[in-house]
Amino acid sequence: MPASVLHGPWSRVDLHLHTTASDGSLTPVQLVALARERGLETISVTDHDSTEGVDDALARAQGSGLQVIPGVELNTDAATGELHVLGYYLDHHHAGLQARLARLRAGRLGRGEGMVQRLRRLGLDVSWERVQEIAGIGEGGAVGRPHIARALVEKGYVGSVREAFDRYIGNDGPGYVPREKLEPAEAVQIIRDAGGVPVLAHPADIPDFDTLVPGLVAAGLEGLECYYGLYAREVVARLVGQARAYGLVPTGGSDFHGTDVIPDYHLGGTPVPPEVVEALEGRKGRERPVSDPLQA
C-alpha cells in the first residue's frame, strides 16, 4: 500500500465511517479524536442500521472545528445481490427512522445467534455471549458479521476477519444466515422520510447498475459513492461520469471500520473533494423532478 495512504496526507473529508455502534472497533469519541488528529474537516458517522453513535460524535466534536454529519448505512437486497444505501444530514432522532432501525437491529440479533449456532454445529466453540460483548449490545451496538469474525479470530480458528468471511460466514459460507430483506428503494424512502439525503454506497461492482439506478433516482436517490476505499482512479472517473449522467452528487469515504476489521481502509485514506460536502448538503429536502433521470 502506498506510504501516502498509510501516513498521509489525509483527505479533509471522509463520509463513510463506522464505530462500535455497529461493526467498527473505535467508539464514536475515539473516531472523532482520530479524525481531528489527522486534520479532517468533515466526517460522517454511518453505522449499519444504527445512529446510536451520532450524539457522542457530535458532542466530542463540538467546538473543535470538525463537522460531523449525522448518517447511517442501510443494508438492502436487490435481485442480483446485496446493496448498501447511505443516508446523510438526517434527523437521527426521527421516530419513524428509529423504529425501523430498532427492527433491523433486532433482526441482526436473531441472525447473529443463528450463525453462531451453525458454527457450533461445525465444531467451532464460539460463544454467543462473547459475540454480544464484542458488539457492545446493551450499549447501543448492533450485531454484524465482523463481530462473529472477531470471535473466531479470538478463538484461533482463523487468522483474520477476512479469513473468517472467506471460510465460514461469507454469503456462500457454511455458517451464513440471511438477514431480513429490505428493498433499496425502501431504504431510500426511509432516509428521505427522516429528512436525509440517500446515496448508493460502493457501487463499482453492481452488475445491473444501469437497470437499477434509474428506479432509485425516481425513488429519490441523490448521490453515488464514487470516491471509495481503494478504488482505482479509472474506476472513480467512471463512477463520477455515471453520477453526472444521472444527476447525482459524487460522494466518497473510506469505509473505515478500524484496522483490525478492514486493515487497508484508513480514516481519511480515500481522497474526497471537499466540495462534495456543500453539494450533498444542497440536496437536503429537495423534491425529485419528474423527468428522465438521464436528463437531470
C-alpha positions in Angstrom: 0.0 0.0 0.0 1.4 3.5 -0.8 3.0 5.3 2.1 0.9 8.3 1.3 -2.2 6.4 2.2 -0.7 4.9 5.4 0.9 8.1 6.7 -1.0 10.9 5.0 -1.6 13.5 3.7 -5.1 12.6 4.8 -8.2 13.7 3.0 -10.1 16.6 4.5 -13.4 14.8 4.1 -14.5 11.2 4.9 -18.2 10.4 4.7 -18.2 6.7 5.3 -17.1 5.7 8.9 -18.2 3.0 11.3 -18.0 2.9 15.1 -18.7 0.4 17.9 -22.4 1.4 17.4 -22.3 -1.2 14.6 -19.2 -3.1 13.5 -16.4 -0.7 13.9 -13.6 -1.1 16.5 -13.4 2.6 17.7 -16.0 4.3 19.8 -17.5 7.5 18.4 -15.4 9.5 20.7 -12.2 7.7 19.6 -13.2 8.1 16.0 -13.6 11.9 16.3 -10.3 12.1 18.2 -8.6 10.3 15.3 -10.2 12.4 12.7 -9.1 15.6 14.5 -5.6 14.2 14.9 -5.4 13.6 11.1 -6.7 17.1 10.3 -10.0 16.2 8.8 -12.6 18.9 8.5 -15.8 16.9 7.8 -16.8 13.4 8.6 -20.0 11.3 8.8 -20.7 8.5 11.2 -22.6 5.9 9.0 -23.1 2.8 11.2 -25.0 -0.1 9.9 -28.7 0.1 10.8 -27.8 2.4 13.8 -27.4 6.1 14.6 -26.6 5.3 18.3 -23.0 6.7 17.9 -24.0 10.0 16.3 -24.8 12.0 19.5 -21.5 11.0 21.1 -19.6 12.0 18.0 -21.4 15.4 17.8 -20.7 16.1 21.4 -17.0 15.2 21.1 -16.6 17.3 18.0 -18.4 20.4 19.4 -16.2 23.5 19.3 -13.3 21.6 17.6 -13.8 22.8 14.1 -14.6 19.3 12.9 -18.0 18.9 11.3 -19.9 15.7 12.0 -22.7 14.9 9.6 -25.4 12.5 11.1 -25.5 9.4 8.9 -26.5 5.8 8.6 -25.9 2.8 6.3 -28.8 0.6 5.5 -28.1 -2.9 4.1 -30.5 -3.9 1.4 -31.2 -6.7 -1.1 -31.7 -6.3 -4.9 -32.4 -9.1 -7.4 -28.7 -9.6 -8.1 -27.3 -9.2 -4.6 -26.7 -7.0 -1.6 -26.7 -3.2 -1.9 -26.0 -0.6 0.8 -27.6 2.8 0.9 -26.1 5.6 2.9 -28.1 8.5 4.5 -26.7 11.9 5.3 -28.0 15.0 7.1 -30.9 13.0 8.5 -32.8 13.7 11.7 -31.2 10.8 13.6 -33.9 11.1 16.4 -36.7 10.8 13.9 -39.3 8.4 15.5 -40.1 6.5 12.3 -36.4 6.1 11.5 -35.6 4.8 15.0 -38.5 2.4 14.9 -37.3 0.9 11.7 -33.6 0.8 12.8 -34.7 -1.0 16.1 -36.5 -3.6 14.0 -33.5 -4.1 11.8 -31.1 -4.5 14.7 -33.5 -7.0 16.3 -33.3 -9.0 13.1 -29.5 -8.8 13.3 -29.6 -10.3 16.8 -31.6 -13.3 15.6 -29.4 -13.7 12.6 -26.2 -13.5 14.6 -27.4 -16.1 17.1 -28.4 -18.4 14.2 -24.9 -18.0 12.7 -23.2 -18.9 16.0 -25.4 -21.9 16.3 -24.4 -23.1 12.8 -20.7 -22.5 13.6 -21.1 -24.5 16.8 -22.6 -27.4 14.9 -19.5 -27.3 12.7 -17.4 -27.9 15.9 -16.3 -24.2 16.4 -16.7 -23.3 20.1 -17.9 -19.7 19.6 -19.9 -18.1 22.4 -23.0 -16.0 21.6 -22.4 -14.1 24.8 -18.9 -13.2 23.6 -20.2 -12.0 20.2 -22.7 -9.7 22.0 -19.9 -8.4 24.2 -17.8 -7.6 21.1 -20.8 -5.9 19.5 -21.5 -3.8 22.6 -25.1 -5.0 23.0 -26.6 -3.1 25.9 -24.6 0.0 24.9 -26.5 0.7 21.6 -24.4 -1.7 19.5 -25.7 -3.7 16.5 -24.5 -7.2 15.8 -22.8 -7.7 12.5 -20.8 -10.5 10.9 -17.5 -8.8 11.7 -18.3 -9.3 15.4 -18.7 -13.0 14.8 -15.5 -13.0 12.7 -13.6 -11.3 15.6 -14.9 -14.0 18.0 -13.5 -16.7 15.6 -10.1 -14.9 15.5 -10.0 -14.7 19.3 -10.6 -18.5 19.5 -7.8 -19.1 17.0 -10.0 -20.7 14.4 -8.9 -18.2 11.7 -6.1 -15.7 11.5 -8.1 -12.7 10.4 -11.6 -11.2 10.0 -11.2 -11.7 6.2 -10.4 -15.4 6.6 -13.5 -15.8 8.8 -15.6 -14.4 6.0 -13.8 -16.5 3.3 -14.1 -19.8 5.2 -17.2 -19.6 7.3 -19.6 -16.6 7.2 -19.4 -15.1 3.8 -22.6 -15.4 1.6 -21.6 -18.9 0.5 -20.1 -20.0 3.8 -21.4 -22.9 5.9 -22.2 -20.5 8.8 -24.1 -17.9 6.8 -27.7 -17.0 7.7 -29.6 -14.4 5.6 -31.0 -11.3 7.2 -34.3 -9.5 7.0 -34.9 -8.3 3.5 -35.0 -4.5 2.8 -35.5 -3.2 -0.8 -33.1 -0.5 -2.0 -36.0 1.9 -2.9 -37.5 1.3 0.6 -34.2 2.3 2.2 -34.1 5.5 0.0 -37.6 6.3 1.3 -36.7 5.6 4.9 -33.8 8.1 4.7 -35.9 10.7 2.9 -38.7 10.4 5.5 -36.1 11.3 8.1 -35.1 14.4 6.2 -31.9 12.8 4.9 -30.0 12.6 1.6 -29.8 9.0 0.2 -26.6 7.8 -1.5 -25.8 4.5 -3.1 -22.7 3.1 -1.5 -19.6 1.4 -3.2 -21.4 0.9 -6.5 -18.5 -0.1 -8.7 -19.3 -3.8 -8.9 -23.1 -3.6 -9.1 -23.9 -6.0 -12.0 -27.2 -4.4 -13.1 -26.2 -0.8 -12.4 -27.9 0.8 -15.4 -31.1 -1.2 -14.7 -31.2 -0.5 -11.0 -30.2 3.2 -10.7 -32.9 4.9 -12.8 -35.5 3.4 -10.4 -33.6 4.5 -7.4 -33.3 8.0 -8.8 -37.0 8.1 -9.3 -37.4 6.9 -5.7 -35.3 9.9 -4.5 -31.6 8.8 -4.6 -29.4 11.9 -4.5 -25.8 10.6 -4.6 -23.4 8.0 -5.7 -20.3 7.0 -3.7 -17.6 7.4 -6.3 -14.5 8.1 -4.1 -14.5 4.9 -2.1 -11.9 2.7 -0.2 -9.1 1.8 -2.6 -11.0 2.4 -5.9 -8.5 2.9 -8.7 -8.5 6.3 -10.5 -10.1 4.9 -13.6 -13.0 3.4 -11.5 -13.5 6.7 -9.8 -13.6 8.5 -13.1 -16.1 6.1 -14.5 -18.4 6.5 -11.4 -18.2 10.3 -11.4 -19.3 10.2 -15.1 -22.2 7.9 -14.2 -23.2 10.2 -11.3 -23.2 13.2 -13.5 -25.3 11.3 -16.1 -27.9 10.5 -13.6 -27.9 14.0 -11.9 -26.4 12.6 -8.7 -23.8 14.1 -6.3 -20.5 12.1 -6.4 -19.7 11.4 -2.7 -17.0 9.4 -1.0 -15.4 7.9 2.0 -13.0 5.3 3.3 -15.5 2.8 4.8 -13.2 2.8 7.8 -14.1 0.1 10.5 -10.8 0.0 12.3 -7.5 -1.6 11.2 -8.4 -4.9 13.0 -11.6 -5.2 10.9 -10.6 -3.9 7.4 -6.9 -3.3 7.7 -6.4 -1.4 4.4 -9.2 1.1 4.8 -7.9 4.1 6.8 -9.8 7.0 8.2 -9.1 9.8 5.8 -7.2 7.5 3.5 -9.6 8.0 0.5 -9.2 11.3 -1.3 -12.6 13.0 -1.4 -13.0 16.5 -2.9 -14.1 19.0 -0.2 -16.8 20.5 -2.5 -18.7 17.2 -2.2 -19.9 18.3 1.2 -21.6 21.5 0.0 -23.2 19.7 -3.0 -24.5 17.0 -0.7 -25.9 19.5 1.8 -27.6 21.3 -1.1 -29.8 18.2 -1.7 -31.4 18.3 1.7 -35.2 18.4 1.4 -35.0 18.6 -2.4 -38.1 17.3 -4.4 -37.1 15.0 -7.2 -38.1 16.4 -10.6 -40.5 14.2 -12.5 -38.3 13.6 -15.6 -36.0 11.2 -17.3 -33.1 10.8 -14.7 -30.6 10.8 -17.6 -31.7 14.4 -18.4 -31.4 15.6 -14.7 
